[in-house]
């Protein structure tokens, strides 16, 4: 384990050699730089036992078994069909051997809604939704993602791309761009 250890070197001697004076020294084992632990997604059929697996990066070989066996995974205790959250807790005794234990951001997909409007109408509010294959963690809501949407500038008839950005670093957000479509305005002319 990382830390400072007292080491005593001594020799008691034998028939042909005198005993040595004990020498005291310090052994310092530095912390490893970084351990990245990612809990892999589980796709189970109803009634099957959860089998957790992990992706590890930067873990010292001798720590792998100890680290993996120390991970405690907690779910929301819901065994019904659907998406359920997994929270990983790492044993403090193992984590202290590393300068940093990183929990990787959760990957999610956000769909930006397409908007249709007519030339001359008021600007419409840009909206988005969480993709069907994505779930948020620990009771987070869409508002917690810190998403901002922006469309290409222009008010003439045509199509404009809508893009997004998220400020919440707990998530790795992939956006599916939307399209803001401005259609021509129909007018009726009456000629006298």
Rosetta constraint file for C-alpha pairs under 8 A:
AtomPair CA 1 CA 29 HARMONIC 7.22 0.50
AtomPair CA 1 CA 97 HARMONIC 5.86 0.50
AtomPair CA 2 CA 28 HARMONIC 7.56 0.50
AtomPair CA 2 CA 29 HARMONIC 4.85 0.50
AtomPair CA 2 CA 30 HARMONIC 5.47 0.50
AtomPair CA 2 CA 31 HARMONIC 5.33 0.50
AtomPair CA 2 CA 96 HARMONIC 7.33 0.50
AtomPair CA 2 CA 97 HARMONIC 5.01 0.50
AtomPair CA 2 CA 98 HARMONIC 7.90 0.50
AtomPair CA 3 CA 28 HARMONIC 5.87 0.50
AtomPair CA 3 CA 29 HARMONIC 5.32 0.50
AtomPair CA 3 CA 30 HARMONIC 6.57 0.50
AtomPair CA 3 CA 31 HARMONIC 7.76 0.50
AtomPair CA 4 CA 26 HARMONIC 6.60 0.50
AtomPair CA 4 CA 27 HARMONIC 5.70 0.50
AtomPair CA 4 CA 28 HARMONIC 4.46 0.50
AtomPair CA 4 CA 29 HARMONIC 6.41 0.50
AtomPair CA 5 CA 26 HARMONIC 5.59 0.50
AtomPair CA 5 CA 27 HARMONIC 4.98 0.50
AtomPair CA 5 CA 28 HARMONIC 6.28 0.50
AtomPair CA 6 CA 24 HARMONIC 7.10 0.50
AtomPair CA 6 CA 25 HARMONIC 6.08 0.50
AtomPair CA 6 CA 26 HARMONIC 4.80 0.50
AtomPair CA 6 CA 27 HARMONIC 6.31 0.50
AtomPair CA 7 CA 24 HARMONIC 5.76 0.50
AtomPair CA 7 CA 25 HARMONIC 5.17 0.50
AtomPair CA 7 CA 26 HARMONIC 5.68 0.50
AtomPair CA 7 CA 27 HARMONIC 6.55 0.50
AtomPair CA 8 CA 22 HARMONIC 6.60 0.50
AtomPair CA 8 CA 23 HARMONIC 5.69 0.50
AtomPair CA 8 CA 24 HARMONIC 4.51 0.50
AtomPair CA 8 CA 25 HARMONIC 6.35 0.50
AtomPair CA 9 CA 22 HARMONIC 5.55 0.50
AtomPair CA 9 CA 23 HARMONIC 5.13 0.50
AtomPair CA 9 CA 24 HARMONIC 6.38 0.50
AtomPair CA 10 CA 20 HARMONIC 6.25 0.50
AtomPair CA 10 CA 21 HARMONIC 6.59 0.50
AtomPair CA 10 CA 22 HARMONIC 4.39 0.50
AtomPair CA 10 CA 23 HARMONIC 6.48 0.50
AtomPair CA 11 CA 19 HARMONIC 5.60 0.50
AtomPair CA 11 CA 20 HARMONIC 5.08 0.50
AtomPair CA 11 CA 21 HARMONIC 7.42 0.50
AtomPair CA 11 CA 22 HARMONIC 7.10 0.50
AtomPair CA 12 CA 18 HARMONIC 7.55 0.50
AtomPair CA 12 CA 19 HARMONIC 4.49 0.50
AtomPair CA 12 CA 20 HARMONIC 6.39 0.50
AtomPair CA 13 CA 17 HARMONIC 5.27 0.50
AtomPair CA 13 CA 18 HARMONIC 4.91 0.50
AtomPair CA 13 CA 19 HARMONIC 3.93 0.50
AtomPair CA 13 CA 20 HARMONIC 6.80 0.50
AtomPair CA 14 CA 18 HARMONIC 6.76 0.50
AtomPair CA 14 CA 19 HARMONIC 7.40 0.50
AtomPair CA 31 CA 96 HARMONIC 7.69 0.50
AtomPair CA 31 CA 97 HARMONIC 5.08 0.50
AtomPair CA 31 CA 98 HARMONIC 4.79 0.50
AtomPair CA 31 CA 99 HARMONIC 5.61 0.50
AtomPair CA 32 CA 60 HARMONIC 7.75 0.50
AtomPair CA 32 CA 97 HARMONIC 6.42 0.50
AtomPair CA 32 CA 98 HARMONIC 4.68 0.50
AtomPair CA 32 CA 99 HARMONIC 6.07 0.50
AtomPair CA 33 CA 58 HARMONIC 7.71 0.50
AtomPair CA 33 CA 98 HARMONIC 5.85 0.50
AtomPair CA 33 CA 99 HARMONIC 5.25 0.50
AtomPair CA 33 CA 100 HARMONIC 6.51 0.50
AtomPair CA 34 CA 58 HARMONIC 5.83 0.50
AtomPair CA 34 CA 59 HARMONIC 7.46 0.50
AtomPair CA 34 CA 98 HARMONIC 5.85 0.50
AtomPair CA 34 CA 99 HARMONIC 5.98 0.50
AtomPair CA 34 CA 100 HARMONIC 4.86 0.50
AtomPair CA 34 CA 101 HARMONIC 5.81 0.50
AtomPair CA 34 CA 102 HARMONIC 7.15 0.50
AtomPair CA 35 CA 56 HARMONIC 7.29 0.50
AtomPair CA 35 CA 57 HARMONIC 5.91 0.50
AtomPair CA 35 CA 58 HARMONIC 4.79 0.50
AtomPair CA 35 CA 59 HARMONIC 5.18 0.50
AtomPair CA 35 CA 98 HARMONIC 6.68 0.50
AtomPair CA 35 CA 100 HARMONIC 6.42 0.50
AtomPair CA 35 CA 101 HARMONIC 4.84 0.50
AtomPair CA 35 CA 102 HARMONIC 6.13 0.50
AtomPair CA 36 CA 55 HARMONIC 7.99 0.50
AtomPair CA 36 CA 56 HARMONIC 5.71 0.50
AtomPair CA 36 CA 57 HARMONIC 4.97 0.50
AtomPair CA 36 CA 58 HARMONIC 6.33 0.50
AtomPair CA 36 CA 59 HARMONIC 7.40 0.50
AtomPair CA 36 CA 101 HARMONIC 5.94 0.50
AtomPair CA 36 CA 102 HARMONIC 4.79 0.50
AtomPair CA 36 CA 103 HARMONIC 6.31 0.50
AtomPair CA 36 CA 104 HARMONIC 6.96 0.50
AtomPair CA 37 CA 54 HARMONIC 6.63 0.50
AtomPair CA 37 CA 55 HARMONIC 5.91 0.50
AtomPair CA 37 CA 56 HARMONIC 4.90 0.50
AtomPair CA 37 CA 57 HARMONIC 6.68 0.50
AtomPair CA 37 CA 101 HARMONIC 7.54 0.50
AtomPair CA 37 CA 102 HARMONIC 6.56 0.50
AtomPair CA 37 CA 103 HARMONIC 6.05 0.50
AtomPair CA 37 CA 104 HARMONIC 7.07 0.50
AtomPair CA 38 CA 54 HARMONIC 5.50 0.50
AtomPair CA 38 CA 55 HARMONIC 5.08 0.50
AtomPair CA 38 CA 56 HARMONIC 6.55 0.50
AtomPair CA 38 CA 103 HARMONIC 6.57 0.50
AtomPair CA 38 CA 104 HARMONIC 6.05 0.50
AtomPair CA 39 CA 52 HARMONIC 7.26 0.50
AtomPair CA 39 CA 53 HARMONIC 6.16 0.50
AtomPair CA 39 CA 54 HARMONIC 4.63 0.50
AtomPair CA 39 CA 55 HARMONIC 6.55 0.50
AtomPair CA 39 CA 86 HARMONIC 7.93 0.50
AtomPair CA 39 CA 88 HARMONIC 7.14 0.50
AtomPair CA 40 CA 52 HARMONIC 7.16 0.50
AtomPair CA 40 CA 53 HARMONIC 5.65 0.50
AtomPair CA 40 CA 54 HARMONIC 5.39 0.50
AtomPair CA 40 CA 55 HARMONIC 6.80 0.50
AtomPair CA 42 CA 50 HARMONIC 7.37 0.50
AtomPair CA 42 CA 51 HARMONIC 7.34 0.50
AtomPair CA 42 CA 52 HARMONIC 7.10 0.50
AtomPair CA 44 CA 48 HARMONIC 6.14 0.50
AtomPair CA 44 CA 49 HARMONIC 7.85 0.50
AtomPair CA 44 CA 50 HARMONIC 7.24 0.50
AtomPair CA 46 CA 79 HARMONIC 7.38 0.50
AtomPair CA 46 CA 80 HARMONIC 7.02 0.50
AtomPair CA 46 CA 81 HARMONIC 6.24 0.50
AtomPair CA 47 CA 79 HARMONIC 7.44 0.50
AtomPair CA 52 CA 73 HARMONIC 7.78 0.50
AtomPair CA 54 CA 68 HARMONIC 7.81 0.50
AtomPair CA 59 CA 63 HARMONIC 6.56 0.50
AtomPair CA 59 CA 64 HARMONIC 6.34 0.50
AtomPair CA 60 CA 64 HARMONIC 6.59 0.50
AtomPair CA 62 CA 66 HARMONIC 7.85 0.50
AtomPair CA 63 CA 67 HARMONIC 5.67 0.50
AtomPair CA 63 CA 94 HARMONIC 7.90 0.50
AtomPair CA 64 CA 68 HARMONIC 6.00 0.50
AtomPair CA 65 CA 69 HARMONIC 5.98 0.50
AtomPair CA 66 CA 70 HARMONIC 6.08 0.50
AtomPair CA 66 CA 94 HARMONIC 7.34 0.50
AtomPair CA 67 CA 71 HARMONIC 6.53 0.50
AtomPair CA 67 CA 90 HARMONIC 7.54 0.50
AtomPair CA 67 CA 91 HARMONIC 7.69 0.50
AtomPair CA 67 CA 94 HARMONIC 6.16 0.50
AtomPair CA 70 CA 90 HARMONIC 6.05 0.50
AtomPair CA 70 CA 91 HARMONIC 5.32 0.50
AtomPair CA 70 CA 94 HARMONIC 7.55 0.50
AtomPair CA 71 CA 88 HARMONIC 6.41 0.50
AtomPair CA 71 CA 89 HARMONIC 5.62 0.50
AtomPair CA 71 CA 90 HARMONIC 4.72 0.50
AtomPair CA 71 CA 91 HARMONIC 6.40 0.50
AtomPair CA 72 CA 88 HARMONIC 5.73 0.50
AtomPair CA 72 CA 89 HARMONIC 5.09 0.50
AtomPair CA 72 CA 90 HARMONIC 6.47 0.50
AtomPair CA 72 CA 91 HARMONIC 7.94 0.50
AtomPair CA 73 CA 86 HARMONIC 6.38 0.50
AtomPair CA 73 CA 87 HARMONIC 5.55 0.50
AtomPair CA 73 CA 88 HARMONIC 4.55 0.50
AtomPair CA 73 CA 89 HARMONIC 6.30 0.50
AtomPair CA 74 CA 86 HARMONIC 5.67 0.50
AtomPair CA 74 CA 87 HARMONIC 5.10 0.50
AtomPair CA 74 CA 88 HARMONIC 6.44 0.50
AtomPair CA 74 CA 89 HARMONIC 7.92 0.50
AtomPair CA 75 CA 84 HARMONIC 6.80 0.50
AtomPair CA 75 CA 85 HARMONIC 5.62 0.50
AtomPair CA 75 CA 86 HARMONIC 4.73 0.50
AtomPair CA 75 CA 87 HARMONIC 6.38 0.50
AtomPair CA 76 CA 84 HARMONIC 6.46 0.50
AtomPair CA 76 CA 85 HARMONIC 6.16 0.50
AtomPair CA 76 CA 86 HARMONIC 7.37 0.50
AtomPair CA 78 CA 84 HARMONIC 7.18 0.50
AtomPair CA 83 CA 135 HARMONIC 6.90 0.50
AtomPair CA 84 CA 135 HARMONIC 7.99 0.50
AtomPair CA 85 CA 135 HARMONIC 7.88 0.50
AtomPair CA 85 CA 136 HARMONIC 7.84 0.50
AtomPair CA 85 CA 137 HARMONIC 5.93 0.50
AtomPair CA 85 CA 138 HARMONIC 7.05 0.50
AtomPair CA 86 CA 137 HARMONIC 7.96 0.50
AtomPair CA 90 CA 94 HARMONIC 7.46 0.50
AtomPair CA 90 CA 95 HARMONIC 6.76 0.50
AtomPair CA 91 CA 95 HARMONIC 6.33 0.50
AtomPair CA 92 CA 96 HARMONIC 6.15 0.50
AtomPair CA 93 CA 97 HARMONIC 7.58 0.50
AtomPair CA 95 CA 100 HARMONIC 7.82 0.50
AtomPair CA 95 CA 101 HARMONIC 6.48 0.50
AtomPair CA 104 CA 170 HARMONIC 7.65 0.50
AtomPair CA 105 CA 169 HARMONIC 6.79 0.50
AtomPair CA 105 CA 170 HARMONIC 4.68 0.50
AtomPair CA 105 CA 171 HARMONIC 4.64 0.50
AtomPair CA 105 CA 172 HARMONIC 5.57 0.50
AtomPair CA 106 CA 170 HARMONIC 6.33 0.50
AtomPair CA 106 CA 171 HARMONIC 4.65 0.50
AtomPair CA 106 CA 172 HARMONIC 5.72 0.50
AtomPair CA 107 CA 134 HARMONIC 7.92 0.50
AtomPair CA 107 CA 171 HARMONIC 5.76 0.50
AtomPair CA 107 CA 172 HARMONIC 4.53 0.50
AtomPair CA 107 CA 173 HARMONIC 5.96 0.50
AtomPair CA 107 CA 174 HARMONIC 7.63 0.50
AtomPair CA 108 CA 130 HARMONIC 7.92 0.50
AtomPair CA 108 CA 131 HARMONIC 7.72 0.50
AtomPair CA 108 CA 133 HARMONIC 7.97 0.50
AtomPair CA 108 CA 134 HARMONIC 5.19 0.50
AtomPair CA 108 CA 135 HARMONIC 6.95 0.50
AtomPair CA 108 CA 136 HARMONIC 7.76 0.50
AtomPair CA 108 CA 171 HARMONIC 6.81 0.50
AtomPair CA 108 CA 172 HARMONIC 6.21 0.50
AtomPair CA 108 CA 173 HARMONIC 5.13 0.50
AtomPair CA 108 CA 174 HARMONIC 6.36 0.50
AtomPair CA 109 CA 130 HARMONIC 6.41 0.50
AtomPair CA 109 CA 131 HARMONIC 5.42 0.50
AtomPair CA 109 CA 133 HARMONIC 7.55 0.50
AtomPair CA 109 CA 134 HARMONIC 6.06 0.50
AtomPair CA 109 CA 173 HARMONIC 5.73 0.50
AtomPair CA 109 CA 174 HARMONIC 4.84 0.50
AtomPair CA 109 CA 175 HARMONIC 5.92 0.50
AtomPair CA 109 CA 176 HARMONIC 7.51 0.50
AtomPair CA 110 CA 128 HARMONIC 6.81 0.50
AtomPair CA 110 CA 129 HARMONIC 5.86 0.50
AtomPair CA 110 CA 130 HARMONIC 4.81 0.50
AtomPair CA 110 CA 131 HARMONIC 5.38 0.50
AtomPair CA 110 CA 173 HARMONIC 6.86 0.50
AtomPair CA 110 CA 174 HARMONIC 6.16 0.50
AtomPair CA 110 CA 175 HARMONIC 4.87 0.50
AtomPair CA 110 CA 176 HARMONIC 6.24 0.50
AtomPair CA 111 CA 128 HARMONIC 5.60 0.50
AtomPair CA 111 CA 129 HARMONIC 5.38 0.50
AtomPair CA 111 CA 130 HARMONIC 6.25 0.50
AtomPair CA 111 CA 131 HARMONIC 5.95 0.50
AtomPair CA 111 CA 175 HARMONIC 5.93 0.50
AtomPair CA 111 CA 176 HARMONIC 4.87 0.50
AtomPair CA 111 CA 177 HARMONIC 6.85 0.50
AtomPair CA 111 CA 178 HARMONIC 7.45 0.50
AtomPair CA 112 CA 126 HARMONIC 7.97 0.50
AtomPair CA 112 CA 127 HARMONIC 6.27 0.50
AtomPair CA 112 CA 128 HARMONIC 4.27 0.50
AtomPair CA 112 CA 129 HARMONIC 6.55 0.50
AtomPair CA 112 CA 162 HARMONIC 7.22 0.50
AtomPair CA 112 CA 163 HARMONIC 7.45 0.50
AtomPair CA 112 CA 164 HARMONIC 7.62 0.50
AtomPair CA 112 CA 175 HARMONIC 7.00 0.50
AtomPair CA 112 CA 176 HARMONIC 5.93 0.50
AtomPair CA 112 CA 177 HARMONIC 5.49 0.50
AtomPair CA 112 CA 178 HARMONIC 4.81 0.50
AtomPair CA 113 CA 126 HARMONIC 7.29 0.50
AtomPair CA 113 CA 127 HARMONIC 5.63 0.50
AtomPair CA 113 CA 128 HARMONIC 5.19 0.50
AtomPair CA 113 CA 129 HARMONIC 7.34 0.50
AtomPair CA 113 CA 177 HARMONIC 7.96 0.50
AtomPair CA 113 CA 178 HARMONIC 5.36 0.50
AtomPair CA 113 CA 179 HARMONIC 7.49 0.50
AtomPair CA 114 CA 178 HARMONIC 4.81 0.50
AtomPair CA 114 CA 179 HARMONIC 4.80 0.50
AtomPair CA 114 CA 180 HARMONIC 5.89 0.50
AtomPair CA 114 CA 181 HARMONIC 7.79 0.50
AtomPair CA 115 CA 124 HARMONIC 7.57 0.50
AtomPair CA 115 CA 126 HARMONIC 7.41 0.50
AtomPair CA 115 CA 178 HARMONIC 7.68 0.50
AtomPair CA 115 CA 179 HARMONIC 6.28 0.50
AtomPair CA 115 CA 180 HARMONIC 4.71 0.50
AtomPair CA 115 CA 181 HARMONIC 6.10 0.50
AtomPair CA 116 CA 180 HARMONIC 6.06 0.50
AtomPair CA 116 CA 181 HARMONIC 4.85 0.50
AtomPair CA 116 CA 182 HARMONIC 6.16 0.50
AtomPair CA 116 CA 183 HARMONIC 7.44 0.50
AtomPair CA 117 CA 121 HARMONIC 6.86 0.50
AtomPair CA 117 CA 124 HARMONIC 7.54 0.50
AtomPair CA 117 CA 180 HARMONIC 7.75 0.50
AtomPair CA 117 CA 181 HARMONIC 6.19 0.50
AtomPair CA 117 CA 182 HARMONIC 5.00 0.50
AtomPair CA 117 CA 183 HARMONIC 6.18 0.50
AtomPair CA 118 CA 182 HARMONIC 5.14 0.50
AtomPair CA 118 CA 183 HARMONIC 4.68 0.50
AtomPair CA 118 CA 184 HARMONIC 5.96 0.50
AtomPair CA 118 CA 185 HARMONIC 5.82 0.50
AtomPair CA 119 CA 155 HARMONIC 7.20 0.50
AtomPair CA 119 CA 156 HARMONIC 6.77 0.50
AtomPair CA 119 CA 157 HARMONIC 6.23 0.50
AtomPair CA 119 CA 182 HARMONIC 5.69 0.50
AtomPair CA 119 CA 183 HARMONIC 5.81 0.50
AtomPair CA 119 CA 184 HARMONIC 5.41 0.50
AtomPair CA 119 CA 185 HARMONIC 5.38 0.50
AtomPair CA 120 CA 155 HARMONIC 7.99 0.50
AtomPair CA 120 CA 185 HARMONIC 7.41 0.50
AtomPair CA 126 CA 149 HARMONIC 6.65 0.50
AtomPair CA 126 CA 150 HARMONIC 7.82 0.50
AtomPair CA 127 CA 149 HARMONIC 7.80 0.50
AtomPair CA 130 CA 134 HARMONIC 6.53 0.50
AtomPair CA 130 CA 135 HARMONIC 7.66 0.50
AtomPair CA 130 CA 142 HARMONIC 7.66 0.50
AtomPair CA 136 CA 140 HARMONIC 5.83 0.50
AtomPair CA 136 CA 141 HARMONIC 6.99 0.50
AtomPair CA 140 CA 144 HARMONIC 6.08 0.50
AtomPair CA 141 CA 145 HARMONIC 7.28 0.50
AtomPair CA 142 CA 146 HARMONIC 7.86 0.50
AtomPair CA 143 CA 147 HARMONIC 7.43 0.50
AtomPair CA 144 CA 168 HARMONIC 7.13 0.50
AtomPair CA 145 CA 166 HARMONIC 5.94 0.50
AtomPair CA 145 CA 167 HARMONIC 6.44 0.50
AtomPair CA 145 CA 168 HARMONIC 5.03 0.50
AtomPair CA 145 CA 171 HARMONIC 7.66 0.50
AtomPair CA 146 CA 166 HARMONIC 5.19 0.50
AtomPair CA 146 CA 167 HARMONIC 4.97 0.50
AtomPair CA 146 CA 168 HARMONIC 5.80 0.50
AtomPair CA 147 CA 164 HARMONIC 6.71 0.50
AtomPair CA 147 CA 165 HARMONIC 5.54 0.50
AtomPair CA 147 CA 166 HARMONIC 4.28 0.50
AtomPair CA 147 CA 167 HARMONIC 6.53 0.50
AtomPair CA 148 CA 164 HARMONIC 5.68 0.50
AtomPair CA 148 CA 165 HARMONIC 5.45 0.50
AtomPair CA 148 CA 166 HARMONIC 6.47 0.50
AtomPair CA 149 CA 162 HARMONIC 6.79 0.50
AtomPair CA 149 CA 163 HARMONIC 5.73 0.50
AtomPair CA 149 CA 164 HARMONIC 4.43 0.50
AtomPair CA 149 CA 165 HARMONIC 6.62 0.50
AtomPair CA 150 CA 162 HARMONIC 5.59 0.50
AtomPair CA 150 CA 163 HARMONIC 5.49 0.50
AtomPair CA 150 CA 164 HARMONIC 6.33 0.50
AtomPair CA 151 CA 160 HARMONIC 6.41 0.50
AtomPair CA 151 CA 161 HARMONIC 5.60 0.50
AtomPair CA 151 CA 162 HARMONIC 4.14 0.50
AtomPair CA 151 CA 163 HARMONIC 6.22 0.50
AtomPair CA 151 CA 180 HARMONIC 7.24 0.50
AtomPair CA 152 CA 160 HARMONIC 5.31 0.50
AtomPair CA 152 CA 161 HARMONIC 5.59 0.50
AtomPair CA 152 CA 162 HARMONIC 6.54 0.50
AtomPair CA 153 CA 160 HARMONIC 7.42 0.50
AtomPair CA 154 CA 160 HARMONIC 7.62 0.50
AtomPair CA 155 CA 182 HARMONIC 7.46 0.50
AtomPair CA 156 CA 182 HARMONIC 7.00 0.50
AtomPair CA 157 CA 181 HARMONIC 7.57 0.50
AtomPair CA 157 CA 182 HARMONIC 4.86 0.50
AtomPair CA 157 CA 183 HARMONIC 5.42 0.50
AtomPair CA 157 CA 184 HARMONIC 5.76 0.50
AtomPair CA 158 CA 181 HARMONIC 5.83 0.50
AtomPair CA 158 CA 182 HARMONIC 5.31 0.50
AtomPair CA 158 CA 183 HARMONIC 6.70 0.50
AtomPair CA 159 CA 179 HARMONIC 6.34 0.50
AtomPair CA 159 CA 180 HARMONIC 5.69 0.50
AtomPair CA 159 CA 181 HARMONIC 4.46 0.50
AtomPair CA 159 CA 182 HARMONIC 6.37 0.50
AtomPair CA 160 CA 179 HARMONIC 5.63 0.50
AtomPair CA 160 CA 180 HARMONIC 4.99 0.50
AtomPair CA 160 CA 181 HARMONIC 6.32 0.50
AtomPair CA 161 CA 177 HARMONIC 6.81 0.50
AtomPair CA 161 CA 178 HARMONIC 6.04 0.50
AtomPair CA 161 CA 179 HARMONIC 4.81 0.50
AtomPair CA 161 CA 180 HARMONIC 6.21 0.50
AtomPair CA 162 CA 177 HARMONIC 5.60 0.50
AtomPair CA 162 CA 178 HARMONIC 4.82 0.50
AtomPair CA 162 CA 179 HARMONIC 5.53 0.50
AtomPair CA 162 CA 180 HARMONIC 6.51 0.50
AtomPair CA 163 CA 175 HARMONIC 7.40 0.50
AtomPair CA 163 CA 176 HARMONIC 7.92 0.50
AtomPair CA 163 CA 177 HARMONIC 5.24 0.50
AtomPair CA 163 CA 178 HARMONIC 6.79 0.50
AtomPair CA 164 CA 175 HARMONIC 6.42 0.50
AtomPair CA 164 CA 177 HARMONIC 7.38 0.50
AtomPair CA 165 CA 175 HARMONIC 7.93 0.50
AtomPair CA 166 CA 173 HARMONIC 6.82 0.50
